[in-house]
Amino acid sequence: MKVIFCGGGTAGHVNPAIAAADYFKKQEPCEIWFSGARGGIEEKLVGRAGYELFAFPLAGLSRSLSLSGLRQNVRAGQNALAAVREAKSILRRVQPDVVVGTGGYASYPMVAAAQQLGVKTALLEVNATPGVALRLLSRRADCVMLGFEETAALVHAKKTVLTGSPVREEIVRCRDTVYSPVFAREKPMVLSFWGSVGALYMNRKMVDFIVRTVQEGEFNLLHAAGTSNYRWMPEEIRKKGCDLDKAPNVDLREYIFEMDKAMAQADLVICRAGASTLAEICCAGLPSIIVPSPYVTDNHQEKNARLLEKAGAAVVLTEAECTGDKLYETAQQLLRQPDRLKEMGQCALRRARPDALRRIYDAVKSIL
């Protein structure tokens, strides 16, 4: 089977595709490629996973009605049209059996080109609210795979399948795997990250969180800042009197590549509410503090987060109410209640769909 996976912009669109690609290769002989945006996080992640990436110069749409916003949208449209033409050339050369889009504007050119050439296409939407690219492409797709049952009513497609969000097998198995310790001293460990590209506003708040973590020393903290934030955070933390080089209980990184190792040792996760992230913490059976991003289509992250909160698996703080001190004190209180943490983790595990990869593979095979 020949497959092109396409998606990008954030790890939440790329990691599910990598997980699916790895699973497909275990089921049968496959030739697999990826496509995405030039300069996107997919260039790091796909290359690290060992797959070839077709990268196009792309840009997302602006929601602003200002002159600069309109200019950005014109450029984005021109780039997308040029990318579709290039994608058609790639498709004629590679001749895949199916193109699988996993979301983000980076998924559009290859899927649109495939649909215009009559190549089979399948789409994966892991969020409660479908994104713009999926809305545009779903009518002509042969199958749309969904992470949430409620999303089916929002998608116009000839065939929808509830699969859940794919999670890499190493994360599904992480609690049963022995890893070398992240920290030398045994203390409860908090794992925090705000997405593959980071979130400037929340990382500013994390400065105060990290300072208190160093000063009070109750727990270990592994935090991924994202590329741009990693450049300034150590200096801002130093200005507040904390030298991270002398703080054995804090590990500040640009990105966490071995997320299975991190989740296996975490007692609590602090994160956004992208569907892929939530699927991973559920499969790992981890309690969480979730601060949904308010800067997403139809506020879908808060909708994702509230489902876990209702299930008893998470504490949700809105970005508006969240300060570094409030975030720290919420984590501190939870870590002082191990029984509650254990119950939250069990509730998360009950929300998990560890068979999502099999469901996705079966759905794709069904259209060939």
N, C-alpha and C positions, 0 to 999 in steps of 0.2 A: 504494500500500500504506500502511495506517495501522498504526503500531507504537507501543506503549508499552514502554520499557525501564525496569526497576526494579531497584534495588540500592543499597547504600550502607553507611555506617559507616566505611569506609576507602576510600582511592583505589583499592585493589586490586579493589574491586567496582564502582567508578564508571568508571574509565578504560577498561576493556574494553568497557563499554556505549557510551561516547562514541565509541570507535574503530569499533565495529560500526555505530552510527547514521550516522557520517560515510560509511562504506563503502556502506551501504544507499542513501543519497541519491545516490551516484555511479552506482549501478546502475540506478535507476529513480525516477520521481517518488514521493516519500514524504511523509507527514505523520507527524512523530515527536514524542513527548512522553516525559518521564521521571517517575518517582515515587521517593520516598525518605523519609528521616526529616527532620523539622524540626530545624534546628540542626546537621545533619551536614555532612561535607565535601562532600557532593553539592551543597549549595546554592551553594558557591563554584565547583565545577568545571563543573557543568551550565550555570549561568548564563554563565560565561566562554565555554563552547562554543556558546552561542547557542540553547539549547533551553529550552522551558518545563518547569518542574518542579512536580509535584503533591507537596506535602510534608505528611506526617502527624506528629503528636506521638507518637513511638515511643520505646521503651527496650529494650535487650537483656536477656536472661535472666541471672540470677545463678546461679553453680554452688554457692554457699554454702548450707548447710542451716540457717544462723542465722536468727533471727527477722527481722532486717533483709533478709536475702536472700530469704526467703519473701515478705515484703511487697513487695519489688521485683518479684518474679515475678507477684504478683497484679496490681500496677499495669501491668506489661508486658502481661499477658493482656487486661486491660480496655482498654488503649490499642489493642492489636491488633484486638480485636473492633470497636471504634468505627471504626478505620481501614478495616476490611474493608467496613463499611456505607457509609462515605464513598466508598471506591473503587468500589463498585457504582454509585453515583450518577454518578461520573465516566465509568465504562465505558458506561453507558446514553446519556450525552450525547455522548461522543467516538466510540463504536462502532468500536474498533480491529479490525483483522483478526487481530492476534496480540499477545500480551503476552510479553515476553522477560525472565526473571528472571536477574540476574547475581550473586546471592548476598548474604549478610548478612540480618539480621532485617528490614532496611528493604525487602527484596524481597517479604516475605510477604504483606502486605495486598492488594496489587494482583494478584498471581498467584492467591492464594486466591479473591479475588472473581471473577476471570476464569473460574476453573475451576467455580465455583458457577453462573455465568451461561452456561456453555457456550462461552466464547470460547477460541480456540486458545491454548495456552501452550507455550513452550519455555524450558528452563532451561540455564544454562551453569555448570559447575563446573570451575574452573581448577586447584584444588588436588588433591593426591593423595588426600586424605581429604575426603569430602563434608561440608559444614556442616549445621547443624541445620535451617535453613530448607529447604535442598534435599531433605534426607531426608523432611521432612514433605510436601513438594509433589510429589516425583518420581513417585509412583504414579499421579497423575492427569494428569501432564504429557503432552503429545503427543510431545515429543522432549526428551531430555537430552543436551546436548553436553558433551564431556569434554576436559580438557587432558591427562590421562594415561590411557593404555590400562588401567592397573591399577585405575582407579577404577570401571570397569564392574561389577566383581564386588561392589562395595559399594553399588550403586544399584539400587533396585527400580523399573524403568521399562519401559514397553511398547516404547520405541525409544531406543537410545543411538547417538551418532555421535562418533567421535574427530575433534576439530577442532583441538586445540591451543589455546593461550591467545591471544586477539587482541591485537595490538600496533598502535598508531597508525602510519599509513604514514610520517609524518614521522620516526619513530624508526627504522623499517626502512631509510629512505633517509639517515639522518643522517650516515653516514660519507662519503657522496658529495655532501654539501651544504657550501657555504662559509658560515661564520657570523662575525660580529664576535667578537673574542677576549673571553673572560671575564676574563682577567688580562692586564695590560700586559706583564709580564715572562714570557719563555718559559722555563718549567720544567715538569717532569712534573706533571700535575694529578690529584689524587684527588677523586672525587665521593662524598660520603657522605650518607646519609639513613636514617632508621629508620621510615619510613612516614608517611602523610599527617598523622596526629595526633601524630607523634613517639613516643618511648619514653623516659620519665623516667629509668629506670635506666641505659640506654645513653647518654643525653645527659649524665648526670653523669660518665660515663667519658670522654665526648668533650671535657670541659673540659680534662683532662690532655693528651689527644691534641692539642687545638688549641694549648695552651700550648707543647708541644714543637715543633709545626709552626712556630709563630712564632719560637721561640728558635733552632731549628736551620736553618730556612730552606731545606731541601733541595727542597721541592716546594710547589706551590700546592694549596690546599684549598677546595673549594666544599661547604658543609655546610648542609642544611636541617634545622632544629631542630623544626619543628612549632610551632603557635600558642602553647601554654602554656609550652613550654621556651624559646622565643625571648624571653620576658619576663624570665627570670632569668639566662640563660647569659652575656650580655655582662658583667654585674656580677661574676659568679663568676670569669670569666676575668680581669677587671680586678684582682680581689683577689689573684690569683696573679702579678701584676706585668706583665700583658700588656694593652695598650690596642689593641683591634682597629681603632680609627680610624687607628693608625699602623702597621698590619700589612698591607702590600700583597699578601702571599701567602695571606691568609685572607679568604674572603667568607662570612659567616654570614648565612643568610636564614631567614625564617619558613617559606617554601615555595618550591619550584622549579617554576614554571609552564612554562618552556621547557625541558623535560627533553631534548628532541631536541638542542638547542644544547649543553646540559651534557654529554650522552653523546658527542656528536661530538668533544668536546675532551678527554674524560677518558682517562687511561691506566690507571686502576684505580678500581673501584667498591667501596665498603663499604656493606653494606645488610643488611636482614632477608631472609627467604626466602619471602615471599609469591609465589605462582605468577605473578602479573602482573608483578611486579618482575623475577623471573628470566627470564621470557619476553622482556622488554624488553632486558635486558643481553645475552641470547643473540642477539637480532636485531641488536643493535649490535656484536656480536663483542667484548665486553669481558671481561677477567679480573676476578675479584672476590674479596673477603674477605667471607664470609657469617657473620653471627651470628644463627642462627634464634631466633625468639621461642619461649620455653617455655610461654607463656600462651595456647596455642591448642588447639583440639579435636584430640585424638589425636596431639598433637605433630607435626602435619602439616608444619610449616615445616622441621623437621629432616629429615623424609623428602624434602621437595622439594630441600633443600640437598645432601643426600648424593648425589642423582642427578647433580648438577653436579660435585661433588667426585670421584665415581667416573669421570666423563668427562674429568677433568683440567682442568676449566674454572674451578675455584674452590678456595680454602682455607677450610675451615669451622672456626670457633671457637665453642664453646658459650658461652652467656652466663655460666655459672658460672666458667669459666676465663679469661674475657676481662677484662682491666684496660685502662685507658687507655694505659699504657706497653706492654703486650703487643700491643695493637692497632696502636700507632704503629710498634713495631719490626717487626711482621709486614709492614706496608705498606712500611716503609723497605727491608727486605730484598728484597721483590719488585720495587720500583722500581729497585733496583740490579742487577736481572737482566732486562734488556730482552728477551733471547731467550726466557726463560721466560714473560714477560708476553705476548709475541707468540704463543707456542704455546698458552697458556691461552685467549687470545682466539679463536684458530682452533678450539679445542675447543668453546668456547661457541657459535660460529657454526654448528658442525655439529649442535648441539642445537636450533637455531632452527626455528620453523615459520612462515615468512613468509607462507604462504598460509592462515593460520588464519581471516582475515576472509572470504575466499571460501568456505571450508568452512562457516562459520557462516551466511552468507547462503544458501548452497545448502540447508543443513539446515532453515532456517526456511521457505524457499520450498516445500520438499518436503511440509510439513504443511498448506499452504494449498490 
